[in-house]
Amino acid sequence: MKEHFRIALKNIRKKRLRSLLTILGIVISITIIFTLISISLGLENAVKEQFRQFGTDKFFIEPRGQLAGHGTGAAAQLTEDDIKTIESVFGVKELSYWTAGNAKIEFNNEIRYVIVMGIPLKKSDVFIETGFYKAEDGSLLKEGDERKIMIGNQYKQTFFKKSVKVGDKIKINEKELKVKSILKTIGNPQDDKLIFMPLKDFKSLFPQTKDRIDQIAVQVYDEGKLKEVALNVERKLLKARHITEKTRDFRILTPEEILATFSVVLNIITAFLLGVAAISILVGSIGITNTMFTSVLERTKEIGVMKAIGAKNNDILKIFLFESGFLGVIGGIIGIVLGIIISKAIENIAITQLGTTLLQAATPIYLILGCLAFSFIIGLVSGFWPAYRAIKVKPVEALRYE
């Protein structure tokens, strides 16, 4: 076995340039595959960690048809009457709700358009928990606050030319409100641009919303009965809103459903991109096969000599398979190294340029070993037919081959 390895490595070293060109397709495909899986795993881990912090004792209710996000409106609407209905359900511990609108904001003679959210300060605790909102500067809004706002971390950084500080005033829809708190970064650029204010002030700025509610967060006493409570809330709302299951105009989202939906979307995107990577694998495989066929032709006389001095067909087969396998492994190693560099670069760009910590690179040992094994198998499969042709070479004809 050692001799087989030695001969295979010797042949690869002898044709270095050809070997490097041969493995280029494998390098590209493994790099793409490793990067995609690394980012996918990192993203999934980051989302799961957020859900872990969020807890499993809350679920959300929102109107159907709200496709473009909060503040865009929907065919149906939740109202404060629905709040009373939900609060009457056994098992509901607490709830919070919010309404959003697109607003024109002005600071230091700069104008921007952002999403502003109104929250009832009497019921803000659950809302604060669902968003992991913590004050970096100043303090969170509390009951009794008026004409005051909490702003995302982007306002402290690069959203305006001049950084916003606690105590500054921002004009929202032509009315000035005082900044009471600058929140710690959430990790999502969109969330870090949000502005929060008391619901009373929100309604004065957006009178057209009336008693519209965009989303409700419900906390239960027993997280083990979350699905049961959610089902009871659904039944009560259907009855109170005088609708049936077929005409239902709202939806209830549990943490498991949100995570499952996210996983499905992520898997579809990953599968599509892996399909693109499969083309690179095919190109790399053809390259290895072509190189091995050329190698068999170039070494026909050498094969004849080995057979003449006692080498068996099994020995010839192993030498060529090891050689093609090594080409795959070398391509895999280079691809993994490049994959780690690229995935870490993407993570760094996401943090510094996009302001999000969701795009993280995960490099578990099983991913590295899996990519190595995969590249080795690709090499073996690609080199099998040329290796099989090599063992069919007859010693007498091979010795006469020039």
N, C-alpha and C positions, 0 to 999 in steps of 0.2 A: 504493500500500500504506500509506503514511504517513497518508493521508487516511482510509482505512478504520479504522486504529487510532484516529485522533483522534476520529472520530464515535462509535465504539464506547465509548471511554472517557468521552466527553461524556455519552452516554446513561446510563452506569452512575452517574456522579457526580450526574446530575439526579435519579435515583431511589435515593438512598443507603440509606434505611431499607428499602425493598423489596429492594434488592440484598443487604443484610446478612442479612435474614430468609431470602432465597432460598438463600444459601450456607451457612446454618446446618447443613443436613444434610451437605454436603460437608465442612465443618469437623469435625463429629463423627466422620464415617467416616475421614477422613485422620488425625485425632488417634489414633483407636483402632488403625488399621492401622500407623501409624508407631511408636506405643508398643509394640505387640505384637512387631513385627519387630525393633525396637531391643533390647528385653529378650531376645528369643529369640537374636539374634546375640551379645549380650553374654554370655548364659548358655552358649551353645555355645563361644564363644571361651575363657571361663573354664575350662570342662571340658576342652577340648583342651589348654589350657596346663598343667592339672594332669596330664593324661596324658603330655604332653611331659616334664614334670619326673619323673614316675613312671618313664618309660623304656619301651622296647619289648622288654625282655628278661625279662619276668615274666608268668606266668599264674596263675590261681587255680583251686582245686578245692574244691567244697563239696557236701554231700549234697543230694539233691533233696528237695523238700517243705518247705524252710526258707523259707516265704513271709513270715513276720512279722519276719525279721531274726535276727541272731545271738543265741543264748541262748534261743530259743524252741523249740529241738529240732526233730527231723524224724523221719519214719518210719524212715529209714535213718541210719546214723551212720558217720563216718570215725573211725578209731582209729589208735593209734601203730603198729600193724602196717602200715598203709597208708604211713606215713612211710618205713619200711624199704624197702617195694616201690618207692616213687618215687625214693629215693636210689640205687637200683641201676640206674636207667635211664641209658643213655649220653647225655651232653649236659647232664645236670642239674648245675648248678654248686653251688647252695645252695638251702636252703628254710627256711621258718619256718612256724609254725602257731599257732593260738590258739583258746581256748575262752571263751565268754561266758556270763554269767548275770545275772539281775536281782537286785540286792542292796538291802537296807535300809542306808542310811548315816546317821550321826549326827555332827553337829559343832555345838558351842556350844549344845546342847539343841535343835537343829533337826533334824528328820528328813526325809529325801528318799529316793526310790527311783530308782536309776540302773542303767545297764549297766556291769558290771565285766568286764574281760578278763584272762585269764591267759595269759602268754607264756613259752616256755622261754628262759631267759636265755642258754643256750649257743647258741641259734639265733635271736637277736633282731635281727641286722643287717638281714636282708631285710624283717622286719616294720617296722622303723624307716623303711626306705626307702619302703615301700609307703604309709605314712601321712604321710610328710614330717614326722615328729615331731622337733622340736628343743626343747631346754630353754630356757625364758626365765629361769627362776630354778632354782637347784640344778643337778643333773646327772642324766642318764638312768640307768635301772637297768642294772646290769652283773652279770656272773656272780658269784655269792657273796652277793648282796644277799638279805636275808630280812626279812619283815614290813615291807617298804618299798613305797611306791606312787608312780606318776606320775599326776598329775591334769591334766585339761583346763583351758584358760584361763578358763572360766566360773567356776571356783571362786575365782579371784583377783578376779573382778568382782562379779557380782550374784546368784550362785547361792544363797549364804547371806547373811544380813544382815551378818555379819562376814566379811571377806576371809580366805581360807585362805593361810597362808604356809608356805614350806619349813621343816620341823622340827615343824610342827603334827601332831597325831594325829587321825585320822578313824576312827570306829568303824564297821566294816563287818560286818554280820551278827553284831553283839555282840562283835567282836574288834577291838582297836585296832591300826592300822598307821600308820607314820610317813611323812609326805610327804617324798619325796626330791627331787621335781622338779615344777615347774609348767610345762607345755608352752606353746609359742607357739601362738597361735590358728590353727586350721585354716581357719576361714572358714565352717564349718558348725556351727550351734548344738548339734546332736546329738553330733558328734564332740568338740566342746569341753566336753562334760559327761562324757566317758568317764573311767574310772579303770583304770589298768593295774597289774598286780602279777605277781610271779613265779608261774609255773604251780604250783609246789609249794604256795605259800600259797593259791592259788585252789582247789586240790583239797581243802585242809583246810576251807575255807569252804563249798565246794559238793561234799560227798562223793558226792552223787547223780550227778555228771557222770562219775565213774570215769575211763576213759581216752578219753572222747568228745572229738572235735575238730570245731570248727565250720567252720573254713576253713584251707586250706593255700595259701601263696604259694610258687611255684617260680621260681627264677631259672636261666636257661640260660647256657651259655658264649657261644654264637653267636646273637644276636637274629635273624639271618637264617634260622635253623633252628628258631625258636620253635614254629611250627605242627607241624613234623616231630617235635620232642621231645614236644610236648603229645599228639600222636597216639600215640607210643610209650608214654607214661605211661598213656594211656587203655587201651591194649591190655593192659599189664601189670596194671593195677588190675582190669580185667574178669576176667582169668585168676586173679589172687590172691584175688579176692572170690567166685569161682565163680559169676559171672553172665554173661549175654549182653547183646548190644546192646539187645534188647527189654526185658530186665529190669534194665537199668542203673539204679542208685540214686544216682548222683552225676553232677555236670556239671563241665565244664572251661570256664572263661571266659578268653578272650584279650583284650588291650586293644581290639582291633578290634571284637570281638563286643560288649563292654560299651558302647563308644562308639556302635556301630550301634544297639543297643537303646535307648540314651538318645536318639539322634536320631529314631528312629521314634516314641517316646512324645512327644517335644517337637513333632514335626511334626503328630501327631494333635491335640494340644491347640491348637497354633497354627491349624490348619485349622478347628477348631470355632469358635474365637474370631473368626477372619476371616470365617466364615460369618455370625456375628452382625453384624460390621461391614458386611457386604454389604447388610444390611437398611437401614443408615444411608445407604449409597451409593444404594440404590434411592429412598429418601425424598428425598435431595438431588437426584437426577436428575429426579424428578417435579417438585420445586420449581422447578428451572431451566426445565424444559419449560413449566410453567404460566406462569412469569414472562415467558418469551419470547413465548408466545401472546398474553398480555395486551399486551406491548409492540408486537406486530404490529398488534393492533386499535387501540391508542392512536395509532399512527404511520401509519395507513393513508393519511391525506392527505399526510403527509410523504413516504411512499414514492411516491405519485402525482406529487408535485412533482419528486422526484429523477429519476423515469423520464421526466417531461415535458421536463426540461432535458438529457436524454441519458444518464442512468445506465443501465447494462445490468443484466440479471438477475444476472450474475456478481458485479457490484459490490454489489447488494443482499444477495446470499447471503453474501458475505464479511463485510459489516458485521455482520449478525446472528450469524454463526458466531464472529467475533472477540469479539463481546459476550458470548455464552454461554461461550466459551473463557476469557475474562477472569474471568467469575464463578467458573468452576472453579479457575483459578489462584489467585485471591484467597483462596478457601476453602482451597486446598491450602497456601498460605503460612501462613495462620493456624493450620491444623491441624498443620503441621510444627513451628511454634514451640511450640504447646501440647504436642505430642507430646514434644519435647525436654525441656520443663519437667517434664512428668509422669514420663517415664522416668528422669530424673535424680533426681526426688523419690523414686521407688520404690527406686532404687539407694541413696540416702541413708538411707531408712527401713530397708532390708534390713541395712545396715551398723550403724546406731546402735541399732535396736530388736530386730532378729532376730539380729544378730551373724554374718551371713554375707556373704561377698564374692563369692558365685557370681552373685547377681542384679546384673549390671552393665548399664549402658546403652551400646550401641554406636551411633554416629551417623556411619557412613561416607558419603562424598559421593554414592555411587551410590544410597543409600537416599533421600537428600534429593531428588536429581534425579529418581529413579524416581517418588516420590510427587507431585512437581510435574507430571511428564509425565502421570501417571495422572489427576490432577485436571483437567488441561487436556483430555485426551481425553474424560473424563466430561462436561465442559462442552460440548465440540463435539458429541458424540453426542446429548446431551440437547437441544441447540438446533437440530439439523439439521432436524427436521420443521417447527417454527415458521418457520425460515429459508426452507425450501422453500415454505411457504404464502405467505410474504412476496413471493417472486418471481412468484407466480401472480396477484398483485393487478394489475388492469387500470388504466392511468393515468387514463382518463376517469372510471371509477367511483370511483377513489380521490380524485380532485380534488373530487368532489361529496359525498364522505363527511364526515359531521359527527359 
